[in-house]
Amino acid sequence: MKKGLLLVLSFVLLAGLLLVGCGSEEGEAAQDGQGLAAAQDVQSLGASDNSQETGVWVSGTGEVAVVPDVAILWLGVEAQAATVTEAQSNAAAAMTGVMSVLNASGVAEKDIQTQWYSIYPVRKWVDDDGEEITIGYRVTNTVTAKIRDVSKAGTVIDAVAEAGGDLTRIEGISFTVDDPEAYYDQAREEAILDAMAKAEKIASIANVTLGKPIYISESSGYLPTPYATRAYGEGLEAVTAISPGEMEISLTVQIGYAIQ
């Protein structure tokens, strides 16, 4: 009887010790979980501090007016004949003349690049036969030529038109700046000053004090410039007038300031 009672008491004591151990482990796990959650909350708070929801965020724009120093001509020849061979031969002869006057006008070979070359049939619908027939072939050869002296653009156009004759095709002209970096530096400075002025005005109105910039980015690009209308060799008059006008180099910055 005493032995049985002792066995029961031993079992109860052992079970109690096991329950205490499990409770301790669960408590430590809970504490660990709370600590992890707190750490995640701290990390989340730090992430939000760097987001655009915190601080003062502004953008500024700088624009610099520039006179283009490079003209880019889209030009070439187009020939049509009864056979591919004849059309190709006529186009090649005309293009050889065009390339010769480009070189003679001071356009370097590296500044001439082929943009388009095609040979395709010219078709015509015949009502009596109720079908489409091939009446010839057309060859088109187009290049871009970079004119580094804009004042010579009109003279180059006239020379090309004369060399290519009625086969000449001048698709258009655009203008650019050969080395825009100095203008970008100027536009960047204006953009940053513009952004700073906006941030200070916002801080003054909101009655807060600006801290150090925590974010700065920029994007840049030319403002659109017009292209000349399409022209053909037989309609061009001597001494073609070309005016480059002005273009604008634009740059935008975005700055985020901390609030003290």
Secondary structure as the mmCIF struct_conf table of DSSP 4:
data_model
#
loop_
_struct_conf.conf_type_id
_struct_conf.id
_struct_conf.beg_label_comp_id
_struct_conf.beg_label_asym_id
_struct_conf.beg_label_seq_id
_struct_conf.end_label_comp_id
_struct_conf.end_label_asym_id
_struct_conf.end_label_seq_id
HELX_RH_AL_P HELX_RH_AL_P1 LYS A 2 ASP A 49
TURN_TY1_P TURN_TY1_P1 ASN A 50 ASN A 50
BEND BEND1 SER A 51 SER A 51
TURN_TY1_P TURN_TY1_P2 GLN A 52 GLU A 53
BEND BEND2 THR A 54 GLY A 55
STRN STRN1 VAL A 56 VAL A 66
STRN STRN2 VAL A 70 ALA A 81
BEND BEND3 ALA A 82 THR A 83
HELX_RH_AL_P HELX_RH_AL_P2 VAL A 84 ALA A 104
TURN_TY1_P TURN_TY1_P3 SER A 105 GLY A 106
HELX_RH_3T_P HELX_RH_3T_P1 GLU A 109 ASP A 111
STRN STRN3 ILE A 112 VAL A 126
TURN_TY1_P TURN_TY1_P4 ASP A 127 GLY A 130
STRN STRN4 GLU A 131 ILE A 147
BEND BEND4 ARG A 148 ASP A 149
HELX_RH_3T_P HELX_RH_3T_P2 VAL A 150 LYS A 152
HELX_RH_AL_P HELX_RH_AL_P3 ALA A 153 GLY A 164
HELX_RH_3T_P HELX_RH_3T_P3 GLY A 165 LEU A 167
STRN STRN5 THR A 168 THR A 176
BEND BEND5 ASP A 178 ASP A 178
HELX_RH_AL_P HELX_RH_AL_P4 GLU A 181 ALA A 206
TURN_TY1_P TURN_TY1_P5 ASN A 207 ASN A 207
STRN STRN6 LEU A 210 TYR A 222
HELX_LH_PP_P HELX_LH_PP_P1 LEU A 223 PRO A 224
HELX_LH_PP_P HELX_LH_PP_P2 PRO A 226 ARG A 230
STRN STRN7 ALA A 231 TYR A 232
HELX_RH_3T_P HELX_RH_3T_P4 GLY A 233 GLY A 235
HELX_LH_PP_P HELX_LH_PP_P3 LEU A 236 GLU A 237
BEND BEND6 ALA A 238 VAL A 239
STRN STRN8 MET A 247 ILE A 259
#
